[in-house]
Amino acid sequence: MQKIINVLAVASFALSSAIAASGVYVYVNRDSIIDGVKQKVMGGFGGDALGGGALTGDVGLPISTQPDAAPSAPVPSGDLGVSQS
């Protein structure tokens, strides 16, 4: 029973040490981590997303190269069954 408790204690110590070391690493390198995240985020917004095509009317929709598959329905002429009196 004592061996099981010792193994659990060592495992707990190792886990606690890993969490503490991760916290220290993030604290020490927080400026470079923030700069890296900012660069990645701003890289995603660069170019067309910041108005590269927004002011030219190009909204990024594909242009259809095929003609319409079905012609539009003809507009009926006449009174459409509604009396004009």
PyMOL Python script that loads the backbone (N, CA, C, O; Angstrom):
from pymol import cmd

cmd.read_pdbstr("""\
ATOM      1  N   MET A   1       0.824  -1.189   0.000  1.00  0.00           N
ATOM      2  CA  MET A   1       0.000   0.000   0.000  1.00  0.00           C
ATOM      3  C   MET A   1       0.872   1.258   0.000  1.00  0.00           C
ATOM      4  O   MET A   1       0.551   2.258  -0.642  1.00  0.00           O
ATOM      5  N   GLN A   2       1.971   1.180   0.730  1.00  0.00           N
ATOM      6  CA  GLN A   2       2.884   2.319   0.807  1.00  0.00           C
ATOM      7  C   GLN A   2       3.497   2.626  -0.562  1.00  0.00           C
ATOM      8  O   GLN A   2       3.704   3.793  -0.893  1.00  0.00           O
ATOM      9  N   LYS A   3       3.791   1.593  -1.360  1.00  0.00           N
ATOM     10  CA  LYS A   3       4.375   1.786  -2.680  1.00  0.00           C
ATOM     11  C   LYS A   3       3.400   2.521  -3.610  1.00  0.00           C
ATOM     12  O   LYS A   3       3.812   3.380  -4.389  1.00  0.00           O
ATOM     13  N   ILE A   4       2.126   2.184  -3.527  1.00  0.00           N
ATOM     14  CA  ILE A   4       1.114   2.845  -4.365  1.00  0.00           C
ATOM     15  C   ILE A   4       1.018   4.318  -4.005  1.00  0.00           C
ATOM     16  O   ILE A   4       0.937   5.171  -4.889  1.00  0.00           O
ATOM     17  N   ILE A   5       1.026   4.617  -2.728  1.00  0.00           N
ATOM     18  CA  ILE A   5       0.951   6.012  -2.278  1.00  0.00           C
ATOM     19  C   ILE A   5       2.203   6.773  -2.727  1.00  0.00           C
ATOM     20  O   ILE A   5       2.108   7.930  -3.139  1.00  0.00           O
ATOM     21  N   ASN A   6       3.367   6.139  -2.651  1.00  0.00           N
ATOM     22  CA  ASN A   6       4.603   6.789  -3.104  1.00  0.00           C
ATOM     23  C   ASN A   6       4.563   7.071  -4.607  1.00  0.00           C
ATOM     24  O   ASN A   6       4.999   8.135  -5.047  1.00  0.00           O
ATOM     25  N   VAL A   7       4.051   6.141  -5.388  1.00  0.00           N
ATOM     26  CA  VAL A   7       3.947   6.346  -6.838  1.00  0.00           C
ATOM     27  C   VAL A   7       2.995   7.506  -7.131  1.00  0.00           C
ATOM     28  O   VAL A   7       3.286   8.349  -7.979  1.00  0.00           O
ATOM     29  N   LEU A   8       1.868   7.548  -6.437  1.00  0.00           N
ATOM     30  CA  LEU A   8       0.918   8.642  -6.625  1.00  0.00           C
ATOM     31  C   LEU A   8       1.533   9.976  -6.213  1.00  0.00           C
ATOM     32  O   LEU A   8       1.279  10.990  -6.863  1.00  0.00           O
ATOM     33  N   ALA A   9       2.314  10.000  -5.177  1.00  0.00           N
ATOM     34  CA  ALA A   9       2.968  11.228  -4.727  1.00  0.00           C
ATOM     35  C   ALA A   9       3.986  11.710  -5.750  1.00  0.00           C
ATOM     36  O   ALA A   9       4.059  12.906  -6.032  1.00  0.00           O
ATOM     37  N   VAL A  10       4.773  10.793  -6.311  1.00  0.00           N
ATOM     38  CA  VAL A  10       5.759  11.165  -7.322  1.00  0.00           C
ATOM     39  C   VAL A  10       5.053  11.674  -8.578  1.00  0.00           C
ATOM     40  O   VAL A  10       5.483  12.658  -9.178  1.00  0.00           O
ATOM     41  N   ALA A  11       3.969  11.001  -8.974  1.00  0.00           N
ATOM     42  CA  ALA A  11       3.219  11.436 -10.154  1.00  0.00           C
ATOM     43  C   ALA A  11       2.603  12.811  -9.918  1.00  0.00           C
ATOM     44  O   ALA A  11       2.597  13.649 -10.820  1.00  0.00           O
ATOM     45  N   SER A  12       2.100  13.043  -8.747  1.00  0.00           N
ATOM     46  CA  SER A  12       1.531  14.349  -8.410  1.00  0.00           C
ATOM     47  C   SER A  12       2.602  15.426  -8.423  1.00  0.00           C
ATOM     48  O   SER A  12       2.367  16.529  -8.918  1.00  0.00           O
ATOM     49  N   PHE A  13       3.758  15.124  -7.891  1.00  0.00           N
ATOM     50  CA  PHE A  13       4.860  16.086  -7.910  1.00  0.00           C
ATOM     51  C   PHE A  13       5.281  16.405  -9.335  1.00  0.00           C
ATOM     52  O   PHE A  13       5.524  17.566  -9.662  1.00  0.00           O
ATOM     53  N   ALA A  14       5.370  15.394 -10.182  1.00  0.00           N
ATOM     54  CA  ALA A  14       5.775  15.603 -11.570  1.00  0.00           C
ATOM     55  C   ALA A  14       4.752  16.464 -12.306  1.00  0.00           C
ATOM     56  O   ALA A  14       5.130  17.361 -13.060  1.00  0.00           O
ATOM     57  N   LEU A  15       3.476  16.205 -12.099  1.00  0.00           N
ATOM     58  CA  LEU A  15       2.431  16.993 -12.741  1.00  0.00           C
ATOM     59  C   LEU A  15       2.443  18.431 -12.243  1.00  0.00           C
ATOM     60  O   LEU A  15       2.328  19.362 -13.039  1.00  0.00           O
ATOM     61  N   SER A  16       2.579  18.618 -10.955  1.00  0.00           N
ATOM     62  CA  SER A  16       2.639  19.970 -10.397  1.00  0.00           C
ATOM     63  C   SER A  16       3.860  20.724 -10.908  1.00  0.00           C
ATOM     64  O   SER A  16       3.778  21.916 -11.202  1.00  0.00           O
ATOM     65  N   SER A  17       4.987  20.035 -11.013  1.00  0.00           N
ATOM     66  CA  SER A  17       6.196  20.672 -11.536  1.00  0.00           C
ATOM     67  C   SER A  17       6.026  21.075 -12.991  1.00  0.00           C
ATOM     68  O   SER A  17       6.472  22.151 -13.391  1.00  0.00           O
ATOM     69  N   ALA A  18       5.393  20.234 -13.781  1.00  0.00           N
ATOM     70  CA  ALA A  18       5.174  20.544 -15.195  1.00  0.00           C
ATOM     71  C   ALA A  18       4.254  21.754 -15.350  1.00  0.00           C
ATOM     72  O   ALA A  18       4.499  22.608 -16.202  1.00  0.00           O
ATOM     73  N   ILE A  19       3.207  21.837 -14.546  1.00  0.00           N
ATOM     74  CA  ILE A  19       2.292  22.978 -14.603  1.00  0.00           C
ATOM     75  C   ILE A  19       3.004  24.256 -14.180  1.00  0.00           C
ATOM     76  O   ILE A  19       2.838  25.302 -14.809  1.00  0.00           O
ATOM     77  N   ALA A  20       3.794  24.173 -13.118  1.00  0.00           N
ATOM     78  CA  ALA A  20       4.531  25.351 -12.658  1.00  0.00           C
ATOM     79  C   ALA A  20       5.558  25.800 -13.696  1.00  0.00           C
ATOM     80  O   ALA A  20       5.710  26.997 -13.936  1.00  0.00           O
ATOM     81  N   ALA A  21       6.258  24.858 -14.306  1.00  0.00           N
ATOM     82  CA  ALA A  21       7.243  25.204 -15.324  1.00  0.00           C
ATOM     83  C   ALA A  21       6.570  25.836 -16.536  1.00  0.00           C
ATOM     84  O   ALA A  21       7.111  26.774 -17.122  1.00  0.00           O
ATOM     85  N   SER A  22       5.412  25.341 -16.915  1.00  0.00           N
ATOM     86  CA  SER A  22       4.675  25.933 -18.035  1.00  0.00           C
ATOM     87  C   SER A  22       4.255  27.363 -17.715  1.00  0.00           C
ATOM     88  O   SER A  22       4.343  28.249 -18.565  1.00  0.00           O
ATOM     89  N   GLY A  23       3.804  27.577 -16.499  1.00  0.00           N
ATOM     90  CA  GLY A  23       3.417  28.926 -16.090  1.00  0.00           C
ATOM     91  C   GLY A  23       4.589  29.889 -16.109  1.00  0.00           C
ATOM     92  O   GLY A  23       4.449  31.028 -16.555  1.00  0.00           O
ATOM     93  N   VAL A  24       5.745  29.446 -15.630  1.00  0.00           N
ATOM     94  CA  VAL A  24       6.944  30.290 -15.638  1.00  0.00           C
ATOM     95  C   VAL A  24       7.356  30.593 -17.075  1.00  0.00           C
ATOM     96  O   VAL A  24       7.717  31.728 -17.385  1.00  0.00           O
ATOM     97  N   TYR A  25       7.308  29.595 -17.955  1.00  0.00           N
ATOM     98  CA  TYR A  25       7.679  29.799 -19.351  1.00  0.00           C
ATOM     99  C   TYR A  25       6.769  30.834 -20.010  1.00  0.00           C
ATOM    100  O   TYR A  25       7.248  31.731 -20.704  1.00  0.00           O
ATOM    101  N   VAL A  26       5.469  30.712 -19.797  1.00  0.00           N
ATOM    102  CA  VAL A  26       4.523  31.666 -20.390  1.00  0.00           C
ATOM    103  C   VAL A  26       4.745  33.059 -19.814  1.00  0.00           C
ATOM    104  O   VAL A  26       4.688  34.043 -20.551  1.00  0.00           O
ATOM    105  N   TYR A  27       4.995  33.159 -18.519  1.00  0.00           N
ATOM    106  CA  TYR A  27       5.215  34.462 -17.898  1.00  0.00           C
ATOM    107  C   TYR A  27       6.478  35.131 -18.435  1.00  0.00           C
ATOM    108  O   TYR A  27       6.477  36.331 -18.710  1.00  0.00           O
ATOM    109  N   VAL A  28       7.542  34.367 -18.582  1.00  0.00           N
ATOM    110  CA  VAL A  28       8.809  34.932 -19.047  1.00  0.00           C
ATOM    111  C   VAL A  28       8.720  35.329 -20.519  1.00  0.00           C
ATOM    112  O   VAL A  28       9.285  36.349 -20.912  1.00  0.00           O
ATOM    113  N   ASN A  29       8.025  34.545 -21.336  1.00  0.00           N
ATOM    114  CA  ASN A  29       7.974  34.783 -22.777  1.00  0.00           C
ATOM    115  C   ASN A  29       6.658  35.411 -23.225  1.00  0.00           C
ATOM    116  O   ASN A  29       6.301  35.304 -24.398  1.00  0.00           O
ATOM    117  N   ARG A  30       5.938  36.053 -22.334  1.00  0.00           N
ATOM    118  CA  ARG A  30       4.609  36.560 -22.683  1.00  0.00           C
ATOM    119  C   ARG A  30       4.651  37.625 -23.776  1.00  0.00           C
ATOM    120  O   ARG A  30       3.737  37.691 -24.598  1.00  0.00           O
ATOM    121  N   ASP A  31       5.685  38.456 -23.802  1.00  0.00           N
ATOM    122  CA  ASP A  31       5.763  39.498 -24.831  1.00  0.00           C
ATOM    123  C   ASP A  31       5.944  38.897 -26.221  1.00  0.00           C
ATOM    124  O   ASP A  31       5.280  39.317 -27.169  1.00  0.00           O
ATOM    125  N   SER A  32       6.828  37.926 -26.348  1.00  0.00           N
ATOM    126  CA  SER A  32       7.036  37.308 -27.656  1.00  0.00           C
ATOM    127  C   SER A  32       5.822  36.476 -28.073  1.00  0.00           C
ATOM    128  O   SER A  32       5.510  36.395 -29.261  1.00  0.00           O
ATOM    129  N   ILE A  33       5.139  35.862 -27.116  1.00  0.00           N
ATOM    130  CA  ILE A  33       3.932  35.101 -27.433  1.00  0.00           C
ATOM    131  C   ILE A  33       2.845  36.041 -27.942  1.00  0.00           C
ATOM    132  O   ILE A  33       2.176  35.734 -28.928  1.00  0.00           O
ATOM    133  N   ILE A  34       2.661  37.182 -27.281  1.00  0.00           N
ATOM    134  CA  ILE A  34       1.651  38.158 -27.700  1.00  0.00           C
ATOM    135  C   ILE A  34       1.984  38.709 -29.073  1.00  0.00           C
ATOM    136  O   ILE A  34       1.093  38.848 -29.911  1.00  0.00           O
ATOM    137  N   ASP A  35       3.260  39.030 -29.323  1.00  0.00           N
ATOM    138  CA  ASP A  35       3.657  39.544 -30.635  1.00  0.00           C
ATOM    139  C   ASP A  35       3.413  38.517 -31.734  1.00  0.00           C
ATOM    140  O   ASP A  35       2.962  38.867 -32.825  1.00  0.00           O
ATOM    141  N   GLY A  36       3.705  37.265 -31.455  1.00  0.00           N
ATOM    142  CA  GLY A  36       3.475  36.216 -32.446  1.00  0.00           C
ATOM    143  C   GLY A  36       2.003  36.053 -32.777  1.00  0.00           C
ATOM    144  O   GLY A  36       1.635  35.875 -33.938  1.00  0.00           O
ATOM    145  N   VAL A  37       1.162  36.116 -31.753  1.00  0.00           N
ATOM    146  CA  VAL A  37      -0.278  36.001 -31.986  1.00  0.00           C
ATOM    147  C   VAL A  37      -0.785  37.211 -32.761  1.00  0.00           C
ATOM    148  O   VAL A  37      -1.609  37.065 -33.664  1.00  0.00           O
ATOM    149  N   LYS A  38      -0.306  38.398 -32.421  1.00  0.00           N
ATOM    150  CA  LYS A  38      -0.725  39.599 -33.152  1.00  0.00           C
ATOM    151  C   LYS A  38      -0.345  39.511 -34.619  1.00  0.00           C
ATOM    152  O   LYS A  38      -1.138  39.883 -35.484  1.00  0.00           O
ATOM    153  N   GLN A  39       0.853  39.025 -34.914  1.00  0.00           N
ATOM    154  CA  GLN A  39       1.293  38.911 -36.300  1.00  0.00           C
ATOM    155  C   GLN A  39       0.432  37.920 -37.072  1.00  0.00           C
ATOM    156  O   GLN A  39       0.086  38.164 -38.228  1.00  0.00           O
ATOM    157  N   LYS A  40       0.088  36.809 -36.441  1.00  0.00           N
ATOM    158  CA  LYS A  40      -0.747  35.814 -37.114  1.00  0.00           C
ATOM    159  C   LYS A  40      -2.154  36.353 -37.349  1.00  0.00           C
ATOM    160  O   LYS A  40      -2.735  36.129 -38.412  1.00  0.00           O
ATOM    161  N   VAL A  41      -2.702  37.058 -36.368  1.00  0.00           N
ATOM    162  CA  VAL A  41      -4.048  37.603 -36.521  1.00  0.00           C
ATOM    163  C   VAL A  41      -4.065  38.695 -37.574  1.00  0.00           C
ATOM    164  O   VAL A  41      -4.943  38.708 -38.436  1.00  0.00           O
ATOM    165  N   MET A  42      -3.116  39.605 -37.519  1.00  0.00           N
ATOM    166  CA  MET A  42      -3.096  40.693 -38.491  1.00  0.00           C
ATOM    167  C   MET A  42      -2.732  40.184 -39.885  1.00  0.00           C
ATOM    168  O   MET A  42      -3.119  40.795 -40.880  1.00  0.00           O
ATOM    169  N   GLY A  43      -2.012  39.100 -39.970  1.00  0.00           N
ATOM    170  CA  GLY A  43      -1.720  38.503 -41.266  1.00  0.00           C
ATOM    171  C   GLY A  43      -2.979  37.968 -41.920  1.00  0.00           C
ATOM    172  O   GLY A  43      -3.099  37.986 -43.145  1.00  0.00           O
ATOM    173  N   GLY A  44      -3.916  37.494 -41.116  1.00  0.00           N
ATOM    174  CA  GLY A  44      -5.180  37.013 -41.650  1.00  0.00           C
ATOM    175  C   GLY A  44      -6.076  38.140 -42.116  1.00  0.00           C
ATOM    176  O   GLY A  44      -6.950  37.915 -42.952  1.00  0.00           O
ATOM    177  N   PHE A  45      -5.886  39.361 -41.596  1.00  0.00           N
ATOM    178  CA  PHE A  45      -6.708  40.492 -41.980  1.00  0.00           C
ATOM    179  C   PHE A  45      -6.055  41.359 -43.045  1.00  0.00           C
ATOM    180  O   PHE A  45      -6.672  42.311 -43.524  1.00  0.00           O
ATOM    181  N   GLY A  46      -4.845  41.057 -43.417  1.00  0.00           N
ATOM    182  CA  GLY A  46      -4.140  41.891 -44.377  1.00  0.00           C
ATOM    183  C   GLY A  46      -4.654  41.694 -45.791  1.00  0.00           C
ATOM    184  O   GLY A  46      -5.429  40.779 -46.067  1.00  0.00           O
ATOM    185  N   GLY A  47      -4.210  42.566 -46.678  1.00  0.00           N
ATOM    186  CA  GLY A  47      -4.548  42.429 -48.091  1.00  0.00           C
ATOM    187  C   GLY A  47      -5.985  42.771 -48.387  1.00  0.00           C
ATOM    188  O   GLY A  47      -6.434  43.879 -48.093  1.00  0.00           O
ATOM    189  N   ASP A  48      -6.711  41.842 -48.963  1.00  0.00           N
ATOM    190  CA  ASP A  48      -8.080  42.089 -49.401  1.00  0.00           C
ATOM    191  C   ASP A  48      -9.038  42.337 -48.241  1.00  0.00           C
ATOM    192  O   ASP A  48     -10.035  43.040 -48.408  1.00  0.00           O
ATOM    193  N   ALA A  49      -8.760  41.784 -47.093  1.00  0.00           N
ATOM    194  CA  ALA A  49      -9.697  41.935 -45.990  1.00  0.00           C
ATOM    195  C   ALA A  49      -9.721  43.347 -45.433  1.00  0.00           C
ATOM    196  O   ALA A  49     -10.711  43.743 -44.817  1.00  0.00           O
ATOM    197  N   LEU A  50      -8.653  44.120 -45.633  1.00  0.00           N
ATOM    198  CA  LEU A  50      -8.630  45.487 -45.137  1.00  0.00           C
ATOM    199  C   LEU A  50      -8.979  46.506 -46.215  1.00  0.00           C
ATOM    200  O   LEU A  50      -8.533  47.652 -46.156  1.00  0.00           O
ATOM    201  N   GLY A  51      -9.756  46.102 -47.175  1.00  0.00           N
ATOM    202  CA  GLY A  51     -10.204  47.041 -48.183  1.00  0.00           C
ATOM    203  C   GLY A  51      -9.494  46.897 -49.500  1.00  0.00           C
ATOM    204  O   GLY A  51      -9.625  47.773 -50.355  1.00  0.00           O
ATOM    205  N   GLY A  52      -8.757  45.847 -49.702  1.00  0.00           N
ATOM    206  CA  GLY A  52      -8.067  45.668 -50.967  1.00  0.00           C
ATOM    207  C   GLY A  52      -9.022  45.570 -52.138  1.00  0.00           C
ATOM    208  O   GLY A  52      -8.748  46.121 -53.204  1.00  0.00           O
ATOM    209  N   GLY A  53     -10.129  44.885 -51.963  1.00  0.00           N
ATOM    210  CA  GLY A  53     -11.098  44.773 -53.039  1.00  0.00           C
ATOM    211  C   GLY A  53     -12.430  45.381 -52.682  1.00  0.00           C
ATOM    212  O   GLY A  53     -13.337  45.409 -53.514  1.00  0.00           O
ATOM    213  N   ALA A  54     -12.572  45.868 -51.468  1.00  0.00           N
ATOM    214  CA  ALA A  54     -13.870  46.371 -51.021  1.00  0.00           C
ATOM    215  C   ALA A  54     -14.249  47.667 -51.719  1.00  0.00           C
ATOM    216  O   ALA A  54     -15.430  47.900 -51.977  1.00  0.00           O
ATOM    217  N   LEU A  55     -13.288  48.504 -52.026  1.00  0.00           N
ATOM    218  CA  LEU A  55     -13.609  49.782 -52.644  1.00  0.00           C
ATOM    219  C   LEU A  55     -13.736  49.679 -54.153  1.00  0.00           C
ATOM    220  O   LEU A  55     -14.191  50.628 -54.792  1.00  0.00           O
ATOM    221  N   THR A  56     -13.352  48.561 -54.738  1.00  0.00           N
ATOM    222  CA  THR A  56     -13.423  48.408 -56.184  1.00  0.00           C
ATOM    223  C   THR A  56     -14.688  47.688 -56.626  1.00  0.00           C
ATOM    224  O   THR A  56     -14.922  47.545 -57.826  1.00  0.00           O
ATOM    225  N   GLY A  57     -15.494  47.239 -55.703  1.00  0.00           N
ATOM    226  CA  GLY A  57     -16.713  46.524 -56.059  1.00  0.00           C
ATOM    227  C   GLY A  57     -16.505  45.027 -56.167  1.00  0.00           C
ATOM    228  O   GLY A  57     -17.473  44.288 -56.349  1.00  0.00           O
ATOM    229  N   ASP A  58     -15.289  44.565 -56.060  1.00  0.00           N
ATOM    230  CA  ASP A  58     -15.009  43.140 -56.128  1.00  0.00           C
ATOM    231  C   ASP A  58     -15.247  42.555 -54.743  1.00  0.00           C
ATOM    232  O   ASP A  58     -14.496  42.831 -53.808  1.00  0.00           O
ATOM    233  N   VAL A  59     -16.299  41.744 -54.614  1.00  0.00           N
ATOM    234  CA  VAL A  59     -16.604  41.163 -53.315  1.00  0.00           C
ATOM    235  C   VAL A  59     -16.195  39.702 -53.239  1.00  0.00           C
ATOM    236  O   VAL A  59     -16.520  39.014 -52.271  1.00  0.00           O
ATOM    237  N   GLY A  60     -15.493  39.229 -54.243  1.00  0.00           N
ATOM    238  CA  GLY A  60     -14.967  37.881 -54.187  1.00  0.00           C
ATOM    239  C   GLY A  60     -15.923  36.813 -54.653  1.00  0.00           C
ATOM    240  O   GLY A  60     -15.652  35.630 -54.445  1.00  0.00           O
ATOM    241  N   LEU A  61     -17.041  37.176 -55.280  1.00  0.00           N
ATOM    242  CA  LEU A  61     -17.967  36.167 -55.773  1.00  0.00           C
ATOM    243  C   LEU A  61     -17.476  35.648 -57.120  1.00  0.00           C
ATOM    244  O   LEU A  61     -16.974  36.424 -57.933  1.00  0.00           O
ATOM    245  N   PRO A  62     -17.613  34.354 -57.366  1.00  0.00           N
ATOM    246  CA  PRO A  62     -17.157  33.821 -58.642  1.00  0.00           C
ATOM    247  C   PRO A  62     -18.051  34.306 -59.780  1.00  0.00           C
ATOM    248  O   PRO A  62     -19.259  34.478 -59.616  1.00  0.00           O
ATOM    249  N   ILE A  63     -17.436  34.517 -60.919  1.00  0.00           N
ATOM    250  CA  ILE A  63     -18.181  34.942 -62.095  1.00  0.00           C
ATOM    251  C   ILE A  63     -18.632  33.695 -62.830  1.00  0.00           C
ATOM    252  O   ILE A  63     -17.830  32.800 -63.097  1.00  0.00           O
ATOM    253  N   SER A  64     -19.912  33.635 -63.156  1.00  0.00           N
ATOM    254  CA  SER A  64     -20.456  32.475 -63.833  1.00  0.00           C
ATOM    255  C   SER A  64     -19.970  32.455 -65.280  1.00  0.00           C
ATOM    256  O   SER A  64     -20.096  33.448 -65.996  1.00  0.00           O
ATOM    257  N   THR A  65     -19.422  31.337 -65.701  1.00  0.00           N
ATOM    258  CA  THR A  65     -18.954  31.207 -67.076  1.00  0.00           C
ATOM    259  C   THR A  65     -19.941  30.426 -67.922  1.00  0.00           C
ATOM    260  O   THR A  65     -19.787  30.351 -69.141  1.00  0.00           O
ATOM    261  N   GLN A  66     -20.955  29.844 -67.291  1.00  0.00           N
ATOM    262  CA  GLN A  66     -21.946  29.081 -68.027  1.00  0.00           C
ATOM    263  C   GLN A  66     -23.191  29.934 -68.224  1.00  0.00           C
ATOM    264  O   GLN A  66     -23.545  30.723 -67.348  1.00  0.00           O
ATOM    265  N   PRO A  67     -23.863  29.783 -69.371  1.00  0.00           N
ATOM    266  CA  PRO A  67     -25.110  30.524 -69.565  1.00  0.00           C
ATOM    267  C   PRO A  67     -26.175  29.983 -68.630  1.00  0.00           C
ATOM    268  O   PRO A  67     -26.054  28.873 -68.112  1.00  0.00           O
ATOM    269  N   ASP A  68     -27.203  30.760 -68.421  1.00  0.00           N
ATOM    270  CA  ASP A  68     -28.294  30.317 -67.558  1.00  0.00           C
ATOM    271  C   ASP A  68     -28.869  29.012 -68.093  1.00  0.00           C
ATOM    272  O   ASP A  68     -29.103  28.874 -69.294  1.00  0.00           O
ATOM    273  N   ALA A  69     -29.091  28.077 -67.217  1.00  0.00           N
ATOM    274  CA  ALA A  69     -29.586  26.769 -67.622  1.00  0.00           C
ATOM    275  C   ALA A  69     -31.026  26.852 -68.101  1.00  0.00           C
ATOM    276  O   ALA A  69     -31.394  26.171 -69.058  1.00  0.00           O
ATOM    277  N   ALA A  70     -31.830  27.654 -67.473  1.00  0.00           N
ATOM    278  CA  ALA A  70     -33.232  27.781 -67.859  1.00  0.00           C
ATOM    279  C   ALA A  70     -33.518  29.244 -68.170  1.00  0.00           C
ATOM    280  O   ALA A  70     -33.110  30.132 -67.421  1.00  0.00           O
ATOM    281  N   PRO A  71     -34.218  29.499 -69.275  1.00  0.00           N
ATOM    282  CA  PRO A  71     -34.565  30.894 -69.560  1.00  0.00           C
ATOM    283  C   PRO A  71     -35.572  31.404 -68.544  1.00  0.00           C
ATOM    284  O   PRO A  71     -36.295  30.631 -67.915  1.00  0.00           O
ATOM    285  N   SER A  72     -35.602  32.696 -68.401  1.00  0.00           N
ATOM    286  CA  SER A  72     -36.548  33.254 -67.448  1.00  0.00           C
ATOM    287  C   SER A  72     -37.966  33.045 -67.953  1.00  0.00           C
ATOM    288  O   SER A  72     -38.198  32.929 -69.156  1.00  0.00           O
ATOM    289  N   ALA A  73     -38.895  32.999 -67.042  1.00  0.00           N
ATOM    290  CA  ALA A  73     -40.295  32.761 -67.398  1.00  0.00           C
ATOM    291  C   ALA A  73     -40.843  33.956 -68.165  1.00  0.00           C
ATOM    292  O   ALA A  73     -40.540  35.100 -67.826  1.00  0.00           O
ATOM    293  N   PRO A  74     -41.649  33.705 -69.198  1.00  0.00           N
ATOM    294  CA  PRO A  74     -42.218  34.823 -69.949  1.00  0.00           C
ATOM    295  C   PRO A  74     -43.223  35.589 -69.103  1.00  0.00           C
ATOM    296  O   PRO A  74     -43.924  35.015 -68.270  1.00  0.00           O
ATOM    297  N   VAL A  75     -43.279  36.880 -69.329  1.00  0.00           N
ATOM    298  CA  VAL A  75     -44.224  37.722 -68.613  1.00  0.00           C
ATOM    299  C   VAL A  75     -45.562  37.647 -69.349  1.00  0.00           C
ATOM    300  O   VAL A  75     -45.626  37.967 -70.536  1.00  0.00           O
ATOM    301  N   PRO A  76     -46.618  37.235 -68.672  1.00  0.00           N
ATOM    302  CA  PRO A  76     -47.907  37.141 -69.361  1.00  0.00           C
ATOM    303  C   PRO A  76     -48.454  38.525 -69.684  1.00  0.00           C
ATOM    304  O   PRO A  76     -48.289  39.482 -68.928  1.00  0.00           O
ATOM    305  N   SER A  77     -49.103  38.590 -70.822  1.00  0.00           N
ATOM    306  CA  SER A  77     -49.747  39.846 -71.199  1.00  0.00           C
ATOM    307  C   SER A  77     -51.233  39.737 -70.962  1.00  0.00           C
ATOM    308  O   SER A  77     -51.774  38.635 -70.866  1.00  0.00           O
ATOM    309  N   GLY A  78     -51.875  40.839 -70.869  1.00  0.00           N
ATOM    310  CA  GLY A  78     -53.305  40.830 -70.641  1.00  0.00           C
ATOM    311  C   GLY A  78     -53.656  41.278 -69.253  1.00  0.00           C
ATOM    312  O   GLY A  78     -52.847  41.882 -68.549  1.00  0.00           O
ATOM    313  N   ASP A  79     -54.876  40.973 -68.866  1.00  0.00           N
ATOM    314  CA  ASP A  79     -55.368  41.479 -67.588  1.00  0.00           C
ATOM    315  C   ASP A  79     -55.188  40.483 -66.442  1.00  0.00           C
ATOM    316  O   ASP A  79     -55.503  40.807 -65.298  1.00  0.00           O
ATOM    317  N   LEU A  80     -54.703  39.314 -66.718  1.00  0.00           N
ATOM    318  CA  LEU A  80     -54.452  38.286 -65.708  1.00  0.00           C
ATOM    319  C   LEU A  80     -55.707  37.891 -64.955  1.00  0.00           C
ATOM    320  O   LEU A  80     -55.633  37.428 -63.817  1.00  0.00           O
ATOM    321  N   GLY A  81     -56.845  38.070 -65.577  1.00  0.00           N
ATOM    322  CA  GLY A  81     -58.098  37.666 -64.960  1.00  0.00           C
ATOM    323  C   GLY A  81     -58.638  38.638 -63.954  1.00  0.00           C
ATOM    324  O   GLY A  81     -59.573  38.301 -63.227  1.00  0.00           O
ATOM    325  N   VAL A  82     -58.090  39.836 -63.878  1.00  0.00           N
ATOM    326  CA  VAL A  82     -58.550  40.834 -62.932  1.00  0.00           C
ATOM    327  C   VAL A  82     -59.340  41.863 -63.727  1.00  0.00           C
ATOM    328  O   VAL A  82     -58.853  42.392 -64.726  1.00  0.00           O
ATOM    329  N   SER A  83     -60.548  42.140 -63.288  1.00  0.00           N
ATOM    330  CA  SER A  83     -61.360  43.104 -64.008  1.00  0.00           C
ATOM    331  C   SER A  83     -60.863  44.518 -63.716  1.00  0.00           C
ATOM    332  O   SER A  83     -60.435  44.817 -62.601  1.00  0.00           O
ATOM    333  N   GLN A  84     -60.923  45.366 -64.706  1.00  0.00           N
ATOM    334  CA  GLN A  84     -60.431  46.735 -64.589  1.00  0.00           C
ATOM    335  C   GLN A  84     -61.580  47.731 -64.370  1.00  0.00           C
ATOM    336  O   GLN A  84     -61.395  48.920 -64.626  1.00  0.00           O
ATOM    337  N   SER A  85     -62.721  47.303 -63.921  1.00  0.00           N
ATOM    338  CA  SER A  85     -63.843  48.233 -63.799  1.00  0.00           C
ATOM    339  C   SER A  85     -63.892  48.979 -62.507  1.00  0.00           C
ATOM    340  O   SER A  85     -64.795  49.790 -62.296  1.00  0.00           O
TER     341      SER A  85
END
""", "prot")
cmd.dss("prot")
cmd.show_as("cartoon", "prot")
cmd.util.cbc("prot")
cmd.orient("prot")
